Amino acid sequence: MIRNRSCELVTSSGGMLSYSGVGRPRDNAIAESFFETLKKEEMYVNEYETFEAASASLASFATVCGD
């Protein structure tokens, strides 16, 4: 499954998986806010020709938001 591969990729890269309770967005308010902003300001206003273009654009957006 994709989920299992994603989890393996995160943990093998030194990342830590963290889950909040079902229906409890306040458990992870910072991440929820980031993804809301990402969708509204980047994903919903742009069209990407390729996966690579989308990936580069999202990486750039995340870098700017992280600063």
N, CA, C and O atoms as a GROMACS GRO file, in nm:
protein
  268
    1MET      N    1   0.083  -0.119   0.000
    1MET     CA    2   0.000   0.000   0.000
    1MET      C    3   0.087   0.125   0.000
    1MET      O    4   0.200   0.124   0.051
    2ILE      N    5   0.034   0.232  -0.058
    2ILE     CA    6   0.107   0.358  -0.062
    2ILE      C    7   0.133   0.411   0.077
    2ILE      O    8   0.241   0.462   0.106
    3ARG      N    9   0.034   0.398   0.166
    3ARG     CA   10   0.050   0.448   0.302
    3ARG      C   11   0.170   0.382   0.370
    3ARG      O   12   0.250   0.450   0.435
    4ASN      N   13   0.182   0.251   0.356
    4ASN     CA   14   0.294   0.180   0.418
    4ASN      C   15   0.428   0.225   0.361
    4ASN      O   16   0.524   0.243   0.435
    5ARG      N   17   0.433   0.244   0.230
    5ARG     CA   18   0.557   0.291   0.168
    5ARG      C   19   0.591   0.432   0.214
    5ARG      O   20   0.708   0.464   0.237
    6SER      N   21   0.489   0.515   0.228
    6SER     CA   22   0.512   0.652   0.277
    6SER      C   23   0.566   0.649   0.419
    6SER      O   24   0.659   0.723   0.452
    7CYS      N   25   0.508   0.566   0.503
    7CYS     CA   26   0.554   0.554   0.642
    7CYS      C   27   0.699   0.505   0.646
    7CYS      O   28   0.780   0.556   0.724
    8GLU      N   29   0.730   0.408   0.563
    8GLU     CA   30   0.867   0.355   0.558
    8GLU      C   31   0.965   0.463   0.512
    8GLU      O   32   1.075   0.474   0.566
    9LEU      N   33   0.925   0.542   0.414
    9LEU     CA   34   1.011   0.649   0.364
    9LEU      C   35   1.039   0.752   0.474
    9LEU      O   36   1.152   0.796   0.490
   10VAL      N   37   0.937   0.790   0.547
   10VAL     CA   38   0.954   0.888   0.655
   10VAL      C   39   1.047   0.834   0.762
   10VAL      O   40   1.142   0.901   0.802
   11THR      N   41   1.020   0.714   0.809
   11THR     CA   42   1.102   0.660   0.918
   11THR      C   43   1.244   0.628   0.874
   11THR      O   44   1.338   0.646   0.952
   12SER      N   45   1.262   0.581   0.751
   12SER     CA   46   1.398   0.550   0.704
   12SER      C   47   1.479   0.677   0.681
   12SER      O   48   1.602   0.672   0.677
   13SER      N   49   1.411   0.790   0.666
   13SER     CA   50   1.480   0.918   0.648
   13SER      C   51   1.503   0.989   0.781
   13SER      O   52   1.553   1.102   0.784
   14GLY      N   53   1.466   0.923   0.890
   14GLY     CA   54   1.486   0.982   1.022
   14GLY      C   55   1.368   1.062   1.073
   14GLY      O   56   1.376   1.125   1.179
   15GLY      N   57   1.257   1.060   0.999
   15GLY     CA   58   1.138   1.133   1.041
   15GLY      C   59   1.060   1.056   1.146
   15GLY      O   60   1.082   0.937   1.168
   16MET      N   61   0.969   1.126   1.210
   16MET     CA   62   0.886   1.065   1.313
   16MET      C   63   0.739   1.080   1.273
   16MET      O   64   0.696   1.190   1.237
   17LEU      N   65   0.665   0.974   1.279
   17LEU     CA   66   0.523   0.978   1.248
   17LEU      C   67   0.446   1.021   1.372
   17LEU      O   68   0.476   0.979   1.484
   18SER      N   69   0.347   1.106   1.350
   18SER     CA   70   0.267   1.156   1.462
   18SER      C   71   0.123   1.163   1.416
   18SER      O   72   0.093   1.220   1.311
   19TYR      N   73   0.035   1.106   1.491
   19TYR     CA   74  -0.106   1.103   1.454
   19TYR      C   75  -0.188   1.173   1.561
   19TYR      O   76  -0.160   1.161   1.680
   20SER      N   77  -0.290   1.246   1.516
   20SER     CA   78  -0.382   1.308   1.612
   20SER      C   79  -0.508   1.223   1.617
   20SER      O   80  -0.527   1.132   1.536
   21GLY      N   81  -0.592   1.254   1.711
   21GLY     CA   82  -0.716   1.180   1.725
   21GLY      C   83  -0.812   1.208   1.610
   21GLY      O   84  -0.808   1.315   1.550
   22VAL      N   85  -0.896   1.112   1.578
   22VAL     CA   86  -0.994   1.128   1.471
   22VAL      C   87  -1.087   1.242   1.506
   22VAL      O   88  -1.142   1.248   1.616
   23GLY      N   89  -1.106   1.334   1.412
   23GLY     CA   90  -1.196   1.446   1.434
   23GLY      C   91  -1.143   1.550   1.531
   23GLY      O   92  -1.220   1.628   1.586
   24ARG      N   93  -1.012   1.552   1.552
   24ARG     CA   94  -0.952   1.646   1.647
   24ARG      C   95  -0.843   1.728   1.579
   24ARG      O   96  -0.725   1.709   1.608
   25PRO      N   97  -0.881   1.820   1.490
   25PRO     CA   98  -0.779   1.897   1.418
   25PRO      C   99  -0.694   1.984   1.508
   25PRO      O  100  -0.583   2.021   1.469
   26ARG      N  101  -0.742   2.018   1.626
   26ARG     CA  102  -0.662   2.102   1.716
   26ARG      C  103  -0.544   2.027   1.775
   26ARG      O  104  -0.451   2.089   1.828
   27ASP      N  105  -0.545   1.895   1.764
   27ASP     CA  106  -0.430   1.817   1.810
   27ASP      C  107  -0.305   1.852   1.729
   27ASP      O  108  -0.193   1.837   1.778
   28ASN      N  109  -0.324   1.899   1.608
   28ASN     CA  110  -0.212   1.931   1.521
   28ASN      C  111  -0.244   2.060   1.443
   28ASN      O  112  -0.242   2.061   1.320
   29ALA      N  113  -0.274   2.166   1.517
   29ALA     CA  114  -0.322   2.290   1.458
   29ALA      C  115  -0.222   2.353   1.361
   29ALA      O  116  -0.263   2.409   1.260
   30ILE      N  117  -0.094   2.344   1.391
   30ILE     CA  118   0.006   2.406   1.304
   30ILE      C  119   0.006   2.339   1.166
   30ILE      O  120   0.008   2.407   1.064
   31ALA      N  121   0.004   2.207   1.164
   31ALA     CA  122   0.003   2.135   1.037
   31ALA      C  123  -0.128   2.160   0.962
   31ALA      O  124  -0.126   2.179   0.840
   32GLU      N  125  -0.240   2.161   1.032
   32GLU     CA  126  -0.368   2.187   0.968
   32GLU      C  127  -0.368   2.325   0.904
   32GLU      O  128  -0.416   2.342   0.791
   33SER      N  129  -0.316   2.424   0.974
   33SER     CA  130  -0.309   2.560   0.922
   33SER      C  131  -0.219   2.568   0.799
   33SER      O  132  -0.253   2.634   0.700
   34PHE      N  133  -0.104   2.501   0.806
   34PHE     CA  134  -0.011   2.501   0.692
   34PHE      C  135  -0.077   2.442   0.568
   34PHE      O  136  -0.069   2.501   0.460
   35PHE      N  137  -0.143   2.327   0.582
   35PHE     CA  138  -0.203   2.263   0.465
   35PHE      C  139  -0.321   2.343   0.411
   35PHE      O  140  -0.344   2.343   0.290
   36GLU      N  141  -0.394   2.411   0.497
   36GLU     CA  142  -0.501   2.499   0.450
   36GLU      C  143  -0.443   2.613   0.366
   36GLU      O  144  -0.494   2.643   0.258
   37THR      N  145  -0.336   2.675   0.415
   37THR     CA  146  -0.270   2.783   0.341
   37THR      C  147  -0.211   2.731   0.211
   37THR      O  148  -0.223   2.796   0.107
   38LEU      N  149  -0.147   2.616   0.215
   38LEU     CA  150  -0.089   2.555   0.095
   38LEU      C  151  -0.195   2.536  -0.013
   38LEU      O  152  -0.172   2.569  -0.129
   39LYS      N  153  -0.309   2.483   0.024
   39LYS     CA  154  -0.415   2.459  -0.073
   39LYS      C  155  -0.468   2.589  -0.131
   39LYS      O  156  -0.482   2.603  -0.253
   40LYS      N  157  -0.499   2.686  -0.043
   40LYS     CA  158  -0.561   2.811  -0.088
   40LYS      C  159  -0.466   2.900  -0.168
   40LYS      O  160  -0.508   2.962  -0.266
   41GLU      N  161  -0.340   2.906  -0.128
   41GLU     CA  162  -0.248   3.001  -0.190
   41GLU      C  163  -0.158   2.941  -0.298
   41GLU      O  164  -0.095   3.015  -0.373
   42GLU      N  165  -0.152   2.810  -0.306
   42GLU     CA  166  -0.064   2.747  -0.405
   42GLU      C  167  -0.138   2.650  -0.496
   42GLU      O  168  -0.141   2.668  -0.617
   43MET      N  169  -0.198   2.548  -0.438
   43MET     CA  170  -0.253   2.440  -0.518
   43MET      C  171  -0.379   2.478  -0.596
   43MET      O  172  -0.393   2.441  -0.712
   44TYR      N  173  -0.470   2.554  -0.533
   44TYR     CA  174  -0.595   2.587  -0.600
   44TYR      C  175  -0.581   2.699  -0.703
   44TYR      O  176  -0.672   2.719  -0.784
   45VAL      N  177  -0.470   2.772  -0.703
   45VAL     CA  178  -0.453   2.884  -0.795
   45VAL      C  179  -0.356   2.855  -0.910
   45VAL      O  180  -0.339   2.938  -0.998
   46ASN      N  181  -0.295   2.740  -0.909
   46ASN     CA  182  -0.198   2.704  -1.013
   46ASN      C  183  -0.236   2.574  -1.082
   46ASN      O  184  -0.299   2.486  -1.023
   47GLU      N  185  -0.196   2.564  -1.207
   47GLU     CA  186  -0.208   2.439  -1.281
   47GLU      C  187  -0.067   2.392  -1.313
   47GLU      O  188   0.016   2.472  -1.358
   48TYR      N  189  -0.040   2.267  -1.292
   48TYR     CA  190   0.094   2.212  -1.311
   48TYR      C  191   0.094   2.122  -1.434
   48TYR      O  192   0.008   2.036  -1.449
   49GLU      N  193   0.192   2.141  -1.519
   49GLU     CA  194   0.205   2.061  -1.641
   49GLU      C  195   0.254   1.919  -1.611
   49GLU      O  196   0.212   1.823  -1.676
   50THR      N  197   0.343   1.908  -1.512
   50THR     CA  198   0.402   1.778  -1.480
   50THR      C  199   0.409   1.760  -1.329
   50THR      O  200   0.394   1.856  -1.253
   51PHE      N  201   0.430   1.638  -1.288
   51PHE     CA  202   0.449   1.610  -1.146
   51PHE      C  203   0.572   1.683  -1.093
   51PHE      O  204   0.571   1.734  -0.981
   52GLU      N  205   0.676   1.688  -1.175
   52GLU     CA  206   0.800   1.754  -1.134
   52GLU      C  207   0.777   1.903  -1.111
   52GLU      O  208   0.831   1.960  -1.016
   53ALA      N  209   0.698   1.967  -1.196
   53ALA     CA  210   0.667   2.109  -1.180
   53ALA      C  211   0.589   2.132  -1.052
   53ALA      O  212   0.615   2.228  -0.979
   54ALA      N  213   0.493   2.045  -1.025
   54ALA     CA  214   0.415   2.057  -0.901
   54ALA      C  215   0.504   2.037  -0.780
   54ALA      O  216   0.495   2.111  -0.682
   55SER      N  217   0.588   1.937  -0.786
   55SER     CA  218   0.678   1.908  -0.675
   55SER      C  219   0.771   2.025  -0.646
   55SER      O  220   0.791   2.061  -0.530
   56ALA      N  221   0.829   2.084  -0.750
   56ALA     CA  222   0.919   2.198  -0.733
   56ALA      C  223   0.846   2.319  -0.677
   56ALA      O  224   0.898   2.389  -0.591
   57SER      N  225   0.726   2.342  -0.725
   57SER     CA  226   0.647   2.456  -0.678
   57SER      C  227   0.608   2.439  -0.531
   57SER      O  228   0.614   2.534  -0.453
   58LEU      N  229   0.567   2.318  -0.495
   58LEU     CA  230   0.529   2.292  -0.356
   58LEU      C  231   0.650   2.301  -0.263
   58LEU      O  232   0.638   2.350  -0.152
   59ALA      N  233   0.764   2.254  -0.308
   59ALA     CA  234   0.886   2.264  -0.227
   59ALA      C  235   0.924   2.410  -0.206
   59ALA      O  236   0.964   2.448  -0.096
   60SER      N  237   0.912   2.490  -0.309
   60SER     CA  238   0.942   2.633  -0.298
   60SER      C  239   0.846   2.700  -0.201
   60SER      O  240   0.887   2.781  -0.118
   61PHE      N  241   0.718   2.667  -0.211
   61PHE     CA  242   0.618   2.724  -0.121
   61PHE      C  243   0.648   2.687   0.024
   61PHE      O  244   0.642   2.772   0.112
   62ALA      N  245   0.681   2.562   0.047
   62ALA     CA  246   0.710   2.516   0.183
   62ALA      C  247   0.834   2.586   0.238
   62ALA      O  248   0.838   2.618   0.357
   63THR      N  249   0.933   2.611   0.154
   63THR     CA  250   1.054   2.680   0.198
   63THR      C  251   1.022   2.824   0.238
   63THR      O  252   1.069   2.872   0.341
   64VAL      N  253   0.943   2.892   0.157
   64VAL     CA  254   0.906   3.031   0.187
   64VAL      C  255   0.824   3.037   0.315
   64VAL      O  256   0.847   3.125   0.398
   65CYS      N  257   0.730   2.946   0.332
   65CYS     CA  258   0.647   2.945   0.454
   65CYS      C  259   0.728   2.909   0.577
   65CYS      O  260   0.696   2.952   0.688
   66GLY      N  261   0.832   2.830   0.559
   66GLY     CA  262   0.913   2.787   0.672
   66GLY      C  263   1.009   2.893   0.722
   66GLY      O  264   1.062   2.882   0.832
   67ASP      N  265   1.032   2.996   0.642
   67ASP     CA  266   1.126   3.101   0.681
   67ASP      C  267   1.063   3.203   0.772
   67ASP      O  268   1.130   3.298   0.814
   0.00000   0.00000   0.00000
